[in-house]
Amino acid sequence: MALDGTYKISVCTGRGEMKDQFTIKTSGNTLTGTYMSEQMGTLPFKDVKVSGNTVEWTLYFAGPPGGGAPPAGGPPAGAPPAGGPPPNLPNPMKIPFKVTFAGKKVTGKLSMAGDTPFDVKGEKVA
């Protein structure tokens, strides 16, 4: 599928601009993805929906325990297990994305903690 690859994006939030990236991989009709952010570490796409050139997914972020770095050799802090958000962490933040792809460009919105949706824009880099 033409969406496969790595995308560098900027997210304009009320707290400033975040520079993140995500990688998409397809196999048949299945799309998977990984989101990489300095603030959140590496998180898998969950609840993925594809409609034409528009893709929706959700990230679940519970925050690094104690505000520290991810444990050496372990999963990134805040990364949910394969089945969804970890049941033992209070209030994991649900971050839904909805983006549209046009050639190498990607634009869309994400929502965080009930804030007004933030603009997402970027392009495919690999």
A tleap script that builds the chain and sets N, CA, C and O, in Angstrom:
source leaprc.protein.ff14SB
mol = sequence {
  NMET ALA LEU ASP GLY THR TYR LYS ILE SER
  VAL CYS THR GLY ARG GLY GLU MET LYS ASP
  GLN PHE THR ILE LYS THR SER GLY ASN THR
  LEU THR GLY THR TYR MET SER GLU GLN MET
  GLY THR LEU PRO PHE LYS ASP VAL LYS VAL
  SER GLY ASN THR VAL GLU TRP THR LEU TYR
  PHE ALA GLY PRO PRO GLY GLY GLY ALA PRO
  PRO ALA GLY GLY PRO PRO ALA GLY ALA PRO
  PRO ALA GLY GLY PRO PRO PRO ASN LEU PRO
  ASN PRO MET LYS ILE PRO PHE LYS VAL THR
  PHE ALA GLY LYS LYS VAL THR GLY LYS LEU
  SER MET ALA GLY ASP THR PRO PHE ASP VAL
  LYS GLY GLU LYS VAL CALA
}
set mol.1.N position { 0.849 -1.187 0.000 }
set mol.1.CA position { 0.000 0.000 0.000 }
set mol.1.C position { 0.890 1.243 0.000 }
set mol.1.O position { 1.960 1.239 0.609 }
set mol.2.N position { 0.465 2.279 -0.662 }
set mol.2.CA position { 1.261 3.493 -0.807 }
set mol.2.C position { 1.467 4.251 0.502 }
set mol.2.O position { 2.315 5.142 0.555 }
set mol.3.N position { 0.732 3.935 1.543 }
set mol.3.CA position { 0.893 4.647 2.811 }
set mol.3.C position { 2.096 4.174 3.613 }
set mol.3.O position { 2.560 4.889 4.501 }
set mol.4.N position { 2.613 2.983 3.319 }
set mol.4.CA position { 3.740 2.441 4.080 }
set mol.4.C position { 4.894 3.443 4.119 }
set mol.4.O position { 5.253 4.034 3.101 }
set mol.5.N position { 5.472 3.624 5.317 }
set mol.5.CA position { 6.630 4.504 5.437 }
set mol.5.C position { 6.639 5.251 6.746 }
set mol.5.O position { 5.824 5.012 7.638 }
set mol.6.N position { 7.599 6.176 6.835 }
set mol.6.CA position { 7.781 7.011 8.024 }
set mol.6.C position { 7.421 8.449 7.681 }
set mol.6.O position { 7.815 8.968 6.636 }
set mol.7.N position { 6.672 9.081 8.570 }
set mol.7.CA position { 6.211 10.443 8.386 }
set mol.7.C position { 6.696 11.310 9.535 }
set mol.7.O position { 6.544 10.938 10.699 }
set mol.8.N position { 7.274 12.455 9.222 }
set mol.8.CA position { 7.613 13.451 10.243 }
set mol.8.C position { 6.483 14.460 10.260 }
set mol.8.O position { 6.050 14.954 9.219 }
set mol.9.N position { 6.008 14.760 11.474 }
set mol.9.CA position { 4.861 15.661 11.599 }
set mol.9.C position { 5.125 16.726 12.655 }
set mol.9.O position { 6.004 16.583 13.505 }
set mol.10.N position { 4.350 17.782 12.580 }
set mol.10.CA position { 4.312 18.769 13.648 }
set mol.10.C position { 2.874 18.843 14.143 }
set mol.10.O position { 1.920 18.755 13.369 }
set mol.11.N position { 2.750 19.005 15.443 }
set mol.11.CA position { 1.440 19.122 16.082 }
set mol.11.C position { 1.436 20.458 16.815 }
set mol.11.O position { 2.240 20.675 17.721 }
set mol.12.N position { 0.538 21.348 16.427 }
set mol.12.CA position { 0.444 22.663 17.043 }
set mol.12.C position { -0.515 22.581 18.224 }
set mol.12.O position { -1.729 22.492 18.041 }
set mol.13.N position { 0.039 22.610 19.447 }
set mol.13.CA position { -0.773 22.507 20.656 }
set mol.13.C position { -0.835 23.858 21.357 }
set mol.13.O position { -0.137 24.796 20.973 }
set mol.14.N position { -1.657 23.952 22.367 }
set mol.14.CA position { -1.730 25.160 23.178 }
set mol.14.C position { -0.464 25.384 23.984 }
set mol.14.O position { -0.268 26.461 24.548 }
set mol.15.N position { 0.398 24.377 24.045 }
set mol.15.CA position { 1.654 24.473 24.791 }
set mol.15.C position { 2.860 24.573 23.859 }
set mol.15.O position { 4.003 24.430 24.294 }
set mol.16.N position { 2.599 24.817 22.583 }
set mol.16.CA position { 3.685 24.930 21.615 }
set mol.16.C position { 3.638 23.822 20.590 }
set mol.16.O position { 2.735 22.986 20.588 }
set mol.17.N position { 4.623 23.831 19.725 }
set mol.17.CA position { 4.675 22.856 18.639 }
set mol.17.C position { 5.478 21.627 19.053 }
set mol.17.O position { 6.572 21.743 19.606 }
set mol.18.N position { 4.920 20.445 18.777 }
set mol.18.CA position { 5.625 19.177 19.013 }
set mol.18.C position { 6.054 18.642 17.659 }
set mol.18.O position { 5.285 18.675 16.698 }
set mol.19.N position { 7.284 18.149 17.587 }
set mol.19.CA position { 7.803 17.516 16.368 }
set mol.19.C position { 7.898 16.027 16.654 }
set mol.19.O position { 8.729 15.596 17.454 }
set mol.20.N position { 7.052 15.241 16.004 }
set mol.20.CA position { 6.976 13.807 16.230 }
set mol.20.C position { 7.092 13.070 14.900 }
set mol.20.O position { 7.258 13.688 13.848 }
set mol.21.N position { 7.003 11.757 14.957 }
set mol.21.CA position { 6.950 10.976 13.728 }
set mol.21.C position { 6.174 9.696 13.978 }
set mol.21.O position { 6.003 9.258 15.116 }
set mol.22.N position { 5.708 9.107 12.880 }
set mol.22.CA position { 5.054 7.810 12.979 }
set mol.22.C position { 5.416 6.982 11.770 }
set mol.22.O position { 5.776 7.506 10.716 }
set mol.23.N position { 5.311 5.666 11.944 }
set mol.23.CA position { 5.600 4.717 10.881 }
set mol.23.C position { 4.369 3.859 10.658 }
set mol.23.O position { 3.745 3.389 11.610 }
set mol.24.N position { 4.022 3.659 9.390 }
set mol.24.CA position { 2.877 2.834 9.011 }
set mol.24.C position { 3.369 1.641 8.210 }
set mol.24.O position { 4.264 1.752 7.372 }
set mol.25.N position { 2.757 0.492 8.494 }
set mol.25.CA position { 3.053 -0.723 7.733 }
set mol.25.C position { 1.727 -1.404 7.433 }
set mol.25.O position { 0.854 -1.513 8.295 }
set mol.26.N position { 1.593 -1.861 6.191 }
set mol.26.CA position { 0.380 -2.568 5.812 }
set mol.26.C position { 0.722 -3.990 5.396 }
set mol.26.O position { 1.810 -4.278 4.895 }
set mol.27.N position { -0.243 -4.859 5.621 }
set mol.27.CA position { -0.148 -6.246 5.182 }
set mol.27.C position { -1.550 -6.645 4.760 }
set mol.27.O position { -2.424 -6.841 5.604 }
set mol.28.N position { -1.769 -6.765 3.459 }
set mol.28.CA position { -3.124 -7.031 2.975 }
set mol.28.C position { -4.022 -5.862 3.317 }
set mol.28.O position { -3.730 -4.726 2.946 }
set mol.29.N position { -5.115 -6.126 4.021 }
set mol.29.CA position { -6.045 -5.066 4.427 }
set mol.29.C position { -5.798 -4.568 5.844 }
set mol.29.O position { -6.614 -3.821 6.385 }
set mol.30.N position { -4.683 -4.972 6.454 }
set mol.30.CA position { -4.384 -4.586 7.829 }
set mol.30.C position { -3.335 -3.484 7.856 }
set mol.30.O position { -2.295 -3.596 7.208 }
set mol.31.N position { -3.607 -2.423 8.604 }
set mol.31.CA position { -2.661 -1.327 8.783 }
set mol.31.C position { -2.249 -1.284 10.243 }
set mol.31.O position { -3.101 -1.283 11.132 }
set mol.32.N position { -0.939 -1.247 10.496 }
set mol.32.CA position { -0.418 -1.073 11.847 }
set mol.32.C position { 0.488 0.144 11.837 }
set mol.32.O position { 0.965 0.574 10.787 }
set mol.33.N position { 0.715 0.689 13.016 }
set mol.33.CA position { 1.567 1.863 13.091 }
set mol.33.C position { 2.186 2.022 14.453 }
set mol.33.O position { 1.724 1.458 15.445 }
set mol.34.N position { 3.256 2.813 14.476 }
set mol.34.CA position { 3.969 3.136 15.710 }
set mol.34.C position { 4.202 4.639 15.724 }
set mol.34.O position { 4.658 5.218 14.739 }
set mol.35.N position { 3.885 5.260 16.848 }
set mol.35.CA position { 4.057 6.703 17.025 }
set mol.35.C position { 5.257 6.944 17.916 }
set mol.35.O position { 5.384 6.311 18.965 }
set mol.36.N position { 6.142 7.850 17.518 }
set mol.36.CA position { 7.337 8.147 18.294 }
set mol.36.C position { 7.360 9.629 18.658 }
set mol.36.O position { 7.268 10.502 17.796 }
set mol.37.N position { 7.486 9.887 19.965 }
set mol.37.CA position { 7.441 11.245 20.473 }
set mol.37.C position { 8.413 11.385 21.633 }
set mol.37.O position { 8.547 10.481 22.457 }
set mol.38.N position { 9.089 12.523 21.690 }
set mol.38.CA position { 9.993 12.771 22.821 }
set mol.38.C position { 9.211 12.787 24.136 }
set mol.38.O position { 9.706 12.318 25.161 }
set mol.39.N position { 8.001 13.320 24.104 }
set mol.39.CA position { 7.184 13.433 25.317 }
set mol.39.C position { 6.570 12.102 25.748 }
set mol.39.O position { 6.402 11.861 26.943 }
set mol.40.N position { 6.229 11.227 24.781 }
set mol.40.CA position { 5.485 10.011 25.111 }
set mol.40.C position { 6.240 8.718 24.848 }
set mol.40.O position { 5.758 7.645 25.212 }
set mol.41.N position { 7.398 8.790 24.232 }
set mol.41.CA position { 8.109 7.561 23.882 }
set mol.41.C position { 7.508 6.954 22.628 }
set mol.41.O position { 7.017 7.677 21.761 }
set mol.42.N position { 7.542 5.635 22.527 }
set mol.42.CA position { 7.029 4.918 21.362 }
set mol.42.C position { 5.750 4.190 21.748 }
set mol.42.O position { 5.729 3.406 22.697 }
set mol.43.N position { 4.691 4.458 21.004 }
set mol.43.CA position { 3.382 3.880 21.303 }
set mol.43.C position { 2.794 3.255 20.043 }
set mol.43.O position { 2.929 3.816 18.956 }
set mol.44.N position { 2.133 2.083 20.178 }
set mol.44.CA position { 1.497 1.461 19.012 }
set mol.44.C position { 0.148 2.099 18.709 }
set mol.44.O position { -0.540 2.578 19.610 }
set mol.45.N position { -0.223 2.099 17.429 }
set mol.45.CA position { -1.567 2.518 17.033 }
set mol.45.C position { -2.553 1.485 17.579 }
set mol.45.O position { -2.279 0.285 17.553 }
set mol.46.N position { -3.691 1.951 18.067 }
set mol.46.CA position { -4.795 1.090 18.503 }
set mol.46.C position { -6.070 1.569 17.820 }
set mol.46.O position { -6.145 2.710 17.364 }
set mol.47.N position { -7.066 0.699 17.751 }
set mol.47.CA position { -8.384 1.060 17.225 }
set mol.47.C position { -8.281 1.690 15.828 }
set mol.47.O position { -8.910 2.715 15.565 }
set mol.48.N position { -7.497 1.087 14.942 }
set mol.48.CA position { -7.226 1.640 13.614 }
set mol.48.C position { -8.443 1.462 12.697 }
set mol.48.O position { -9.048 0.391 12.643 }
set mol.49.N position { -8.789 2.546 11.972 }
set mol.49.CA position { -9.848 2.521 10.966 }
set mol.49.C position { -9.306 3.192 9.711 }
set mol.49.O position { -8.679 4.249 9.782 }
set mol.50.N position { -9.552 2.571 8.565 }
set mol.50.CA position { -9.105 3.125 7.289 }
set mol.50.C position { -10.318 3.321 6.398 }
set mol.50.O position { -11.154 2.428 6.251 }
set mol.51.N position { -10.401 4.515 5.801 }
set mol.51.CA position { -11.461 4.807 4.840 }
set mol.51.C position { -10.830 5.607 3.709 }
set mol.51.O position { -10.611 6.812 3.832 }
set mol.52.N position { -10.540 4.921 2.607 }
set mol.52.CA position { -9.868 5.588 1.486 }
set mol.52.C position { -8.484 6.053 1.900 }
set mol.52.O position { -7.654 5.245 2.319 }
set mol.53.N position { -8.226 7.364 1.785 }
set mol.53.CA position { -6.923 7.896 2.170 }
set mol.53.C position { -6.945 8.546 3.558 }
set mol.53.O position { -6.035 9.294 3.914 }
set mol.54.N position { -7.984 8.255 4.329 }
set mol.54.CA position { -8.086 8.760 5.703 }
set mol.54.C position { -7.894 7.605 6.686 }
set mol.54.O position { -8.482 6.534 6.535 }
set mol.55.N position { -7.053 7.852 7.699 }
set mol.55.CA position { -6.776 6.834 8.706 }
set mol.55.C position { -7.039 7.432 10.081 }
set mol.55.O position { -6.638 8.559 10.373 }
set mol.56.N position { -7.719 6.660 10.918 }
set mol.56.CA position { -7.945 7.043 12.316 }
set mol.56.C position { -7.275 6.017 13.203 }
set mol.56.O position { -7.293 4.824 12.901 }
set mol.57.N position { -6.679 6.476 14.306 }
set mol.57.CA position { -6.119 5.566 15.308 }
set mol.57.C position { -6.136 6.268 16.654 }
set mol.57.O position { -6.347 7.477 16.741 }
set mol.58.N position { -5.911 5.496 17.688 }
set mol.58.CA position { -5.861 6.027 19.043 }
set mol.58.C position { -4.562 5.599 19.688 }
set mol.58.O position { -4.112 4.466 19.520 }
set mol.59.N position { -3.958 6.528 20.436 }
set mol.59.CA position { -2.819 6.214 21.297 }
set mol.59.C position { -3.317 6.236 22.727 }
set mol.59.O position { -4.191 7.031 23.073 }
set mol.60.N position { -2.759 5.359 23.568 }
set mol.60.CA position { -3.055 5.355 25.003 }
set mol.60.C position { -1.768 5.662 25.732 }
set mol.60.O position { -0.792 4.919 25.626 }
set mol.61.N position { -1.762 6.774 26.484 }
set mol.61.CA position { -0.551 7.220 27.179 }
set mol.61.C position { -0.853 7.443 28.647 }
set mol.61.O position { -1.715 8.248 29.000 }
set mol.62.N position { -0.141 6.727 29.497 }
set mol.62.CA position { -0.349 6.861 30.939 }
set mol.62.C position { 0.739 7.690 31.601 }
set mol.62.O position { 0.645 7.977 32.794 }
set mol.63.N position { 1.763 8.080 30.863 }
set mol.63.CA position { 2.857 8.879 31.422 }
set mol.63.C position { 3.925 7.993 32.017 }
set mol.63.O position { 3.640 6.898 32.501 }
set mol.64.N position { 5.167 8.474 31.979 }
set mol.64.CA position { 6.249 7.682 32.560 }
set mol.64.C position { 6.084 7.585 34.069 }
set mol.64.O position { 5.831 8.596 34.725 }
set mol.65.N position { 6.222 6.380 34.637 }
set mol.65.CA position { 6.101 6.233 36.085 }
set mol.65.C position { 7.088 7.138 36.801 }
set mol.65.O position { 8.285 7.109 36.518 }
set mol.66.N position { 6.595 7.926 37.710 }
set mol.66.CA position { 7.465 8.810 38.490 }
set mol.66.C position { 8.121 9.886 37.644 }
set mol.66.O position { 9.026 10.576 38.114 }
set mol.67.N position { 7.675 10.041 36.393 }
set mol.67.CA position { 8.266 11.061 35.540 }
set mol.67.C position { 9.622 10.672 34.996 }
set mol.67.O position { 10.299 11.498 34.382 }
set mol.68.N position { 10.037 9.427 35.207 }
set mol.68.CA position { 11.370 9.006 34.786 }
set mol.68.C position { 11.407 8.471 33.383 }
set mol.68.O position { 10.399 8.453 32.677 }
set mol.69.N position { 12.586 8.032 32.987 }
set mol.69.CA position { 12.797 7.470 31.645 }
set mol.69.C position { 12.300 6.032 31.604 }
set mol.69.O position { 12.136 5.409 32.653 }
set mol.70.N position { 12.058 5.498 30.418 }
set mol.70.CA position { 11.652 4.096 30.302 }
set mol.70.C position { 12.723 3.177 30.860 }
set mol.70.O position { 13.909 3.495 30.775 }
set mol.71.N position { 12.328 2.038 31.431 }
set mol.71.CA position { 13.314 1.113 31.975 }
set mol.71.C position { 14.192 0.533 30.872 }
set mol.71.O position { 13.727 0.281 29.760 }
set mol.72.N position { 15.464 0.325 31.192 }
set mol.72.CA position { 16.397 -0.242 30.219 }
set mol.72.C position { 15.926 -1.631 29.805 }
set mol.72.O position { 15.629 -2.473 30.652 }
set mol.73.N position { 15.863 -1.861 28.512 }
set mol.73.CA position { 15.483 -3.168 27.996 }
set mol.73.C position { 13.998 -3.461 28.067 }
set mol.73.O position { 13.555 -4.500 27.577 }
set mol.74.N position { 13.223 -2.579 28.659 }
set mol.74.CA position { 11.792 -2.822 28.794 }
set mol.74.C position { 10.997 -1.988 27.818 }
set mol.74.O position { 11.567 -1.234 27.030 }
set mol.75.N position { 9.673 -2.119 27.863 }
set mol.75.CA position { 8.837 -1.329 26.961 }
set mol.75.C position { 8.893 0.141 27.350 }
set mol.75.O position { 9.224 0.464 28.491 }
set mol.76.N position { 8.575 1.036 26.419 }
set mol.76.CA position { 8.563 2.456 26.742 }
set mol.76.C position { 7.556 2.750 27.841 }
set mol.76.O position { 6.504 2.117 27.923 }
set mol.77.N position { 7.888 3.711 28.679 }
set mol.77.CA position { 6.977 4.107 29.744 }
set mol.77.C position { 5.662 4.549 29.140 }
set mol.77.O position { 5.646 5.309 28.172 }
set mol.78.N position { 4.577 4.090 29.692 }
set mol.78.CA position { 3.260 4.485 29.229 }
set mol.78.C position { 2.735 3.665 28.069 }
set mol.78.O position { 1.591 3.854 27.657 }
set mol.79.N position { 3.538 2.758 27.531 }
set mol.79.CA position { 3.063 1.951 26.401 }
set mol.79.C position { 2.076 0.907 26.894 }
set mol.79.O position { 2.396 0.137 27.799 }
set mol.80.N position { 0.885 0.867 26.318 }
set mol.80.CA position { -0.100 -0.107 26.763 }
set mol.80.C position { 0.229 -1.491 26.243 }
set mol.80.O position { 0.898 -1.620 25.218 }
set mol.81.N position { -0.228 -2.536 26.932 }
set mol.81.CA position { -0.059 -3.875 26.399 }
set mol.81.C position { -0.900 -4.035 25.133 }
set mol.81.O position { -1.706 -3.162 24.812 }
set mol.82.N position { -0.721 -5.126 24.426 }
set mol.82.CA position { -1.374 -5.338 23.132 }
set mol.82.C position { -2.884 -5.175 23.199 }
set mol.82.O position { -3.489 -4.796 22.195 }
set mol.83.N position { -3.519 -5.442 24.330 }
set mol.83.CA position { -4.967 -5.385 24.421 }
set mol.83.C position { -5.555 -4.021 24.695 }
set mol.83.O position { -6.778 -3.902 24.760 }
set mol.84.N position { -4.747 -2.975 24.861 }
set mol.84.CA position { -5.285 -1.645 25.137 }
set mol.84.C position { -4.568 -1.025 26.309 }
set mol.84.O position { -3.457 -1.439 26.639 }
set mol.85.N position { -5.179 -0.035 26.952 }
set mol.85.CA position { -4.497 0.645 28.037 }
set mol.85.C position { -4.288 -0.272 29.234 }
set mol.85.O position { -5.105 -1.155 29.496 }
set mol.86.N position { -3.187 -0.064 29.964 }
set mol.86.CA position { -2.930 -0.928 31.107 }
set mol.86.C position { -3.997 -0.746 32.174 }
set mol.86.O position { -4.332 0.387 32.518 }
set mol.87.N position { -4.543 -1.846 32.709 }
set mol.87.CA position { -5.639 -1.731 33.667 }
set mol.87.C position { -5.200 -1.192 35.026 }
set mol.87.O position { -6.037 -0.701 35.783 }
set mol.88.N position { -3.913 -1.271 35.354 }
set mol.88.CA position { -3.462 -0.873 36.685 }
set mol.88.C position { -3.012 0.576 36.761 }
set mol.88.O position { -2.614 1.026 37.835 }
set mol.89.N position { -3.058 1.329 35.661 }
set mol.89.CA position { -2.641 2.723 35.692 }
set mol.89.C position { -3.870 3.621 35.671 }
set mol.89.O position { -4.791 3.407 34.883 }
set mol.90.N position { -3.881 4.631 36.543 }
set mol.90.CA position { -5.054 5.504 36.606 }
set mol.90.C position { -5.110 6.439 35.405 }
set mol.90.O position { -4.102 7.016 34.999 }
set mol.91.N position { -6.290 6.576 34.855 }
set mol.91.CA position { -6.567 7.571 33.835 }
set mol.91.C position { -5.575 7.629 32.679 }
set mol.91.O position { -4.993 8.688 32.445 }
set mol.92.N position { -5.356 6.547 31.951 }
set mol.92.CA position { -4.478 6.709 30.785 }
set mol.92.C position { -5.119 7.692 29.808 }
set mol.92.O position { -6.329 7.662 29.585 }
set mol.93.N position { -4.297 8.554 29.236 }
set mol.93.CA position { -4.790 9.544 28.286 }
set mol.93.C position { -5.067 8.867 26.951 }
set mol.93.O position { -4.207 8.176 26.405 }
set mol.94.N position { -6.248 9.066 26.441 }
set mol.94.CA position { -6.654 8.533 25.143 }
set mol.94.C position { -6.459 9.656 24.128 }
set mol.94.O position { -7.021 10.741 24.281 }
set mol.95.N position { -5.659 9.395 23.085 }
set mol.95.CA position { -5.327 10.420 22.100 }
set mol.95.C position { -5.748 9.941 20.713 }
set mol.95.O position { -4.989 9.240 20.044 }
set mol.96.N position { -6.959 10.316 20.274 }
set mol.96.CA position { -7.408 9.912 18.942 }
set mol.96.C position { -6.851 10.827 17.850 }
set mol.96.O position { -6.804 12.048 18.003 }
set mol.97.N position { -6.433 10.212 16.753 }
set mol.97.CA position { -5.940 10.911 15.566 }
set mol.97.C position { -6.887 10.635 14.404 }
set mol.97.O position { -7.497 9.568 14.325 }
set mol.98.N position { -7.003 11.600 13.512 }
set mol.98.CA position { -7.680 11.392 12.231 }
set mol.98.C position { -6.884 12.194 11.211 }
set mol.98.O position { -6.856 13.424 11.258 }
set mol.99.N position { -6.235 11.486 10.285 }
set mol.99.CA position { -5.382 12.146 9.307 }
set mol.99.C position { -5.740 11.689 7.902 }
set mol.99.O position { -6.262 10.595 7.689 }
set mol.100.N position { -5.441 12.565 6.953 }
set mol.100.CA position { -5.678 12.278 5.543 }
set mol.100.C position { -4.358 12.392 4.791 }
set mol.100.O position { -3.578 13.318 5.012 }
set mol.101.N position { -4.126 11.438 3.903 }
set mol.101.CA position { -2.901 11.383 3.119 }
set mol.101.C position { -3.189 11.855 1.699 }
set mol.101.O position { -4.182 11.460 1.088 }
set mol.102.N position { -2.296 12.714 1.179 }
set mol.102.CA position { -2.379 13.191 -0.203 }
set mol.102.C position { -0.955 13.194 -0.754 }
set mol.102.O position { -0.181 14.112 -0.484 }
set mol.103.N position { -0.615 12.165 -1.523 }
set mol.103.CA position { 0.768 12.021 -1.984 }
set mol.103.C position { 1.673 11.801 -0.783 }
set mol.103.O position { 1.438 10.892 0.015 }
set mol.104.N position { 2.702 12.622 -0.648 }
set mol.104.CA position { 3.621 12.506 0.499 }
set mol.104.C position { 3.170 13.341 1.699 }
set mol.104.O position { 3.779 13.262 2.766 }
set mol.105.N position { 2.125 14.129 1.538 }
set mol.105.CA position { 1.649 15.019 2.607 }
set mol.105.C position { 0.621 14.327 3.485 }
set mol.105.O position { -0.127 13.464 3.027 }
set mol.106.N position { 0.595 14.720 4.757 }
set mol.106.CA position { -0.403 14.229 5.698 }
set mol.106.C position { -0.910 15.431 6.508 }
set mol.106.O position { -0.120 16.250 6.976 }
set mol.107.N position { -2.232 15.524 6.667 }
set mol.107.CA position { -2.837 16.575 7.474 }
set mol.107.C position { -3.969 15.970 8.277 }
set mol.107.O position { -4.544 14.955 7.886 }
set mol.108.N position { -4.290 16.594 9.401 }
set mol.108.CA position { -5.395 16.091 10.196 }
set mol.108.C position { -5.485 16.749 11.551 }
set mol.108.O position { -5.039 17.878 11.752 }
set mol.109.N position { -6.077 16.010 12.479 }
set mol.109.CA position { -6.318 16.514 13.838 }
set mol.109.C position { -6.035 15.417 14.847 }
set mol.109.O position { -6.119 14.228 14.540 }
set mol.110.N position { -5.698 15.842 16.060 }
set mol.110.CA position { -5.651 14.934 17.206 }
set mol.110.C position { -6.291 15.651 18.372 }
set mol.110.O position { -6.330 16.880 18.421 }
set mol.111.N position { -6.794 14.864 19.316 }
set mol.111.CA position { -7.420 15.424 20.512 }
set mol.111.C position { -6.678 14.902 21.729 }
set mol.111.O position { -6.265 13.743 21.769 }
set mol.112.N position { -6.510 15.772 22.730 }
set mol.112.CA position { -5.849 15.359 23.973 }
set mol.112.C position { -6.621 15.886 25.168 }
set mol.112.O position { -6.863 17.087 25.289 }
set mol.113.N position { -6.993 14.994 26.025 }
set mol.113.CA position { -7.577 15.344 27.319 }
set mol.113.C position { -8.682 16.385 27.230 }
set mol.113.O position { -8.750 17.299 28.052 }
set mol.114.N position { -9.547 16.247 26.232 }
set mol.114.CA position { -10.684 17.146 26.131 }
set mol.114.C position { -10.372 18.524 25.572 }
set mol.114.O position { -11.271 19.358 25.468 }
set mol.115.N position { -9.105 18.788 25.206 }
set mol.115.CA position { -8.761 20.075 24.600 }
set mol.115.C position { -9.388 20.189 23.220 }
set mol.115.O position { -9.842 19.199 22.646 }
set mol.116.N position { -9.408 21.396 22.699 }
set mol.116.CA position { -9.795 21.617 21.318 }
set mol.116.C position { -8.860 20.811 20.429 }
set mol.116.O position { -7.661 20.773 20.707 }
set mol.117.N position { -9.346 20.165 19.375 }
set mol.117.CA position { -8.457 19.374 18.513 }
set mol.117.C position { -7.282 20.193 17.978 }
set mol.117.O position { -7.432 21.366 17.637 }
set mol.118.N position { -6.125 19.565 17.912 }
set mol.118.CA position { -4.903 20.213 17.438 }
set mol.118.C position { -4.627 19.803 16.004 }
set mol.118.O position { -4.910 18.674 15.603 }
set mol.119.N position { -4.066 20.740 15.225 }
set mol.119.CA position { -3.696 20.471 13.837 }
set mol.119.C position { -2.454 19.601 13.771 }
set mol.119.O position { -1.506 19.781 14.535 }
set mol.120.N position { -2.480 18.653 12.841 }
set mol.120.CA position { -1.358 17.770 12.539 }
set mol.120.C position { -1.012 17.986 11.071 }
set mol.120.O position { -1.895 17.969 10.214 }
set mol.121.N position { 0.279 18.190 10.779 }
set mol.121.CA position { 0.695 18.292 9.378 }
set mol.121.C position { 2.116 17.763 9.241 }
set mol.121.O position { 2.928 17.881 10.159 }
set mol.122.N position { 2.399 17.190 8.102 }
set mol.122.CA position { 3.736 16.673 7.880 }
set mol.122.C position { 3.864 16.011 6.537 }
set mol.122.O position { 3.033 16.191 5.648 }
set mol.123.N position { 4.942 15.228 6.404 }
set mol.123.CA position { 5.179 14.559 5.140 }
set mol.123.C position { 5.980 13.277 5.318 }
set mol.123.O position { 6.665 13.067 6.319 }
set mol.124.N position { 5.863 12.441 4.312 }
set mol.124.CA position { 6.573 11.149 4.287 }
set mol.124.C position { 8.048 11.418 4.047 }
set mol.124.O position { 8.417 12.179 3.153 }
set mol.125.N position { 8.901 10.771 4.871 }
set mol.125.CA position { 10.346 10.980 4.746 }
set mol.125.C position { 11.084 9.702 4.372 }
set mol.125.O position { 12.247 9.760 3.972 }
set mol.126.N position { 10.444 8.572 4.493 }
set mol.126.CA position { 11.089 7.302 4.122 }
set mol.126.C position { 10.030 6.259 3.805 }
set mol.126.O position { 10.364 5.123 3.471 }
savepdb mol mol.pdb
quit
